[in-house]
Amino acid sequence: MTVYKTFENDSFKIEYPIDLENFTLFSVKNAMDSIKKLKTLFKTKESLKLNANFFDIREDFVKYIKQYSTRKEIPDWIMGCFYNNGIQLYIDKNSSYQLNKMKYTLLHETVHLYFTNYIYDKYNIKRICWFDEAYANHLDKCPKDIKQILQTLELPIDFNMSSLSNPERSAYGAFNLIGYYIFSTHQEKKLLNLLIKDSEQIRELGKTILKKAVEYIKNKQPHSVSTNGVLN
C-alpha cells in the first residue's frame, strides 16, 4: 500500500508517494525556477496555487482522472494531465527513463493551467490544443534534441494542427518543433496577445504553422512578420 506525503509552498500543494520525495523536490524546483517567467508571460502579478497528485500505481492514476475526464478510455501513453484545475502525474518507478522525463512534467502541466486560468477562462476562448501544447513543451525545460525530433516527426508537415481537439501521441514531436520555432523567433508574447485579440487568427495559423516550423529549423532563417503579428 502506497504511503503518501504532502509538499506545500506558495505555488503547489502536492500529494506524493513517500519514496518519490527526491523526484518531487526536483519537479518543484524545476517549476519554481520558471514561475516568474510564466507570470511575466501571462501578465499576472499573482501565482496560481495548484493542487497536484502524484501516483506510482497506474490504476490509481486512471481512477482519479476518470472522475473528471470525458474520455471513455485513458490511453496508456498518458502519464500527465491537468483535470479539475489540478495536476495529475503517473510515475513509473521501474523505468529510469520515465523517472527522468517525468521530472519536468509538473512544470509542463503548470503551463497548461496558466493558459486555462489567464487566457481561456478569462477571455472565454475555446482551447486551441496545438498552441498551448507548443508553449508547454517548450517551457517545461525537459532536454530535447530538435534535430532528432525533426527526423522522427510522425505527422506530415502540411498537417492542420487546428484539427486537433485533444493532444495525440503522434503530435508531440510537432508541438516541440512549433514551440521551438515560436520562441526562437521571439513571437511568444505577440502570439499570446493575438490569441486574446482574435483567437480565430491563431486557429488559422494552425493550418500552416508546422510547415513553417520545419522550414525554419531546416534553414535556420527567421520568417518575416506581418503587421498583425502573425508569422509569415
C-alpha positions in Angstrom: 0.0 0.0 0.0 1.4 3.4 -1.0 2.2 5.8 1.8 1.7 9.5 0.8 3.3 12.7 2.0 2.3 16.3 1.3 4.5 19.1 0.0 3.2 22.6 0.1 4.5 26.1 -0.8 3.0 29.3 -2.2 2.6 27.7 -5.7 1.8 24.0 -5.1 0.2 21.5 -2.7 1.3 18.1 -3.8 0.3 14.6 -2.5 3.1 12.2 -3.5 4.3 8.7 -2.6 6.9 8.9 0.1 9.6 7.1 -1.9 9.3 9.7 -4.7 10.5 12.6 -2.4 13.6 13.3 -4.4 11.6 13.2 -7.7 9.0 15.6 -6.2 11.6 18.1 -4.9 13.3 18.2 -8.3 10.0 18.7 -10.0 9.1 21.6 -7.7 12.4 23.3 -8.1 12.2 23.0 -11.9 8.7 24.5 -11.8 9.6 27.3 -9.3 12.5 28.4 -11.4 10.1 29.3 -14.1 7.1 30.7 -12.2 8.4 34.3 -12.5 8.8 33.9 -16.3 5.2 32.5 -16.5 3.8 35.4 -14.6 5.5 37.8 -16.9 4.4 36.0 -20.0 0.8 35.8 -18.8 0.8 39.4 -17.4 -0.2 38.5 -13.9 1.3 39.6 -10.5 -0.2 36.6 -8.7 1.0 33.0 -8.7 -1.5 30.2 -9.1 -1.8 27.9 -6.1 -2.1 24.5 -7.8 -3.1 21.1 -6.3 -1.2 18.1 -7.7 -1.5 14.4 -7.2 1.5 12.1 -8.0 0.7 8.3 -8.4 3.1 5.3 -8.6 0.2 2.9 -9.4 -1.3 3.5 -12.8 -4.7 2.1 -11.8 -4.9 4.8 -9.1 -4.0 7.5 -11.6 -6.6 6.3 -14.1 -9.3 6.0 -11.4 -8.6 9.6 -10.3 -8.7 11.3 -13.7 -11.8 9.3 -14.8 -13.7 11.3 -12.2 -13.2 14.4 -14.3 -12.4 13.2 -17.9 -14.9 12.9 -20.7 -12.7 10.3 -22.4 -14.2 6.8 -22.5 -10.8 5.3 -22.2 -7.5 6.8 -20.9 -4.7 5.9 -23.4 -1.8 4.0 -22.0 0.7 6.7 -23.1 -0.9 9.5 -21.0 1.2 10.0 -17.8 0.4 13.6 -17.0 -2.7 15.7 -17.2 -4.5 18.7 -15.7 -8.1 17.8 -14.8 -10.2 19.6 -12.2 -7.9 22.7 -12.3 -5.2 20.5 -10.8 -2.2 18.4 -11.9 -2.0 14.6 -12.0 1.1 12.5 -12.8 1.8 8.8 -13.0 5.4 7.9 -12.4 6.7 4.5 -13.3 9.3 3.9 -10.7 10.7 0.9 -12.5 11.7 3.0 -15.6 14.7 5.2 -15.2 13.9 6.8 -18.5 10.3 7.8 -17.4 11.5 8.9 -14.0 13.9 11.3 -15.6 11.5 12.5 -18.2 8.6 13.0 -15.8 10.6 15.3 -13.6 9.7 18.1 -16.0 6.0 17.3 -16.3 4.9 19.3 -13.2 6.0 22.5 -15.0 4.6 21.3 -18.3 1.1 20.9 -16.8 1.5 24.2 -14.9 1.9 26.0 -18.2 -1.4 24.5 -19.3 -3.1 25.7 -16.2 -1.8 29.2 -16.7 -3.3 29.1 -20.1 -6.6 27.9 -18.7 -6.8 30.5 -15.9 -5.3 33.5 -17.5 -6.3 33.1 -21.2 -9.0 30.5 -22.0 -11.3 31.0 -19.0 -10.6 34.7 -18.6 -11.4 35.6 -22.2 -13.9 32.8 -22.9 -11.7 31.2 -25.6 -12.2 27.6 -26.5 -8.9 25.7 -26.1 -6.6 25.7 -29.1 -4.7 22.4 -28.4 -1.7 22.9 -30.6 -1.0 26.4 -29.3 -0.8 25.7 -25.5 0.9 22.4 -26.1 3.6 24.1 -28.1 4.2 26.6 -25.3 4.1 23.8 -22.6 6.5 21.6 -24.5 9.0 24.4 -24.9 8.8 25.9 -21.4 8.9 22.7 -19.4 12.7 22.6 -19.8 12.8 18.9 -20.5 16.0 18.4 -22.6 15.2 17.9 -26.3 17.1 17.2 -29.4 15.2 19.3 -32.0 17.1 17.8 -35.0 16.3 14.3 -33.9 12.6 15.3 -33.3 12.6 16.7 -36.8 14.0 13.5 -38.3 11.4 11.3 -36.4 8.4 13.6 -36.9 5.3 11.4 -37.3 2.9 14.0 -38.8 3.1 15.3 -42.4 4.5 18.8 -42.4 1.3 20.2 -44.0 -0.8 18.8 -41.2 -3.5 21.2 -39.9 -2.7 21.4 -36.2 -6.0 23.2 -35.5 -7.8 20.0 -36.3 -6.6 18.5 -33.0 -9.1 18.9 -30.2 -7.0 16.9 -27.8 -3.3 16.1 -27.8 -2.4 12.9 -29.6 0.8 10.9 -29.1 1.9 11.3 -32.7 1.6 15.1 -32.4 4.1 15.7 -29.6 7.0 16.0 -32.0 5.1 18.7 -33.8 4.3 20.5 -30.6 8.0 20.6 -29.8 9.1 21.9 -33.2 6.4 24.6 -33.1 7.3 25.7 -29.6 11.0 25.9 -30.6 10.0 27.9 -33.7 7.8 30.4 -31.8 10.3 31.1 -29.0 13.3 31.1 -31.3 11.7 33.8 -33.4 10.6 35.7 -30.3 6.9 35.6 -31.1 5.7 34.1 -27.8 4.3 37.4 -26.4 2.9 38.7 -29.7 1.1 35.5 -30.4 -0.4 35.3 -26.9 -1.7 38.9 -27.4 -3.1 37.9 -30.8 -4.9 34.9 -29.2 -6.6 37.2 -26.8 -7.5 39.7 -29.5 -8.5 37.3 -32.3 -8.3 33.6 -31.5 -9.5 32.7 -35.0 -6.3 34.0 -36.4 -4.4 31.6 -34.2 -6.7 28.7 -35.3 -6.0 29.8 -38.9 -2.2 29.8 -38.2 -2.5 26.2 -37.1 -3.1 25.2 -40.7 0.4 26.2 -41.7 2.5 26.5 -38.5 4.0 23.0 -38.6 5.4 23.6 -42.1 6.8 27.0 -41.2 8.4 25.4 -38.1 10.0 22.6 -40.1 11.3 25.1 -42.8 12.7 27.4 -40.1 14.6 24.6 -38.3 15.9 23.2 -41.6 17.1 26.6 -42.8 17.5 28.5 -39.5 16.3 31.5 -41.3 13.7 33.6 -39.4 10.5 34.3 -41.3 9.2 37.8 -41.8 6.4 39.0 -39.5 3.3 40.7 -40.8 1.9 43.8 -39.3 -0.8 42.0 -37.4 1.7 39.8 -35.7 1.1 36.5 -37.5 4.2 34.7 -38.6 4.5 34.6 -42.4 
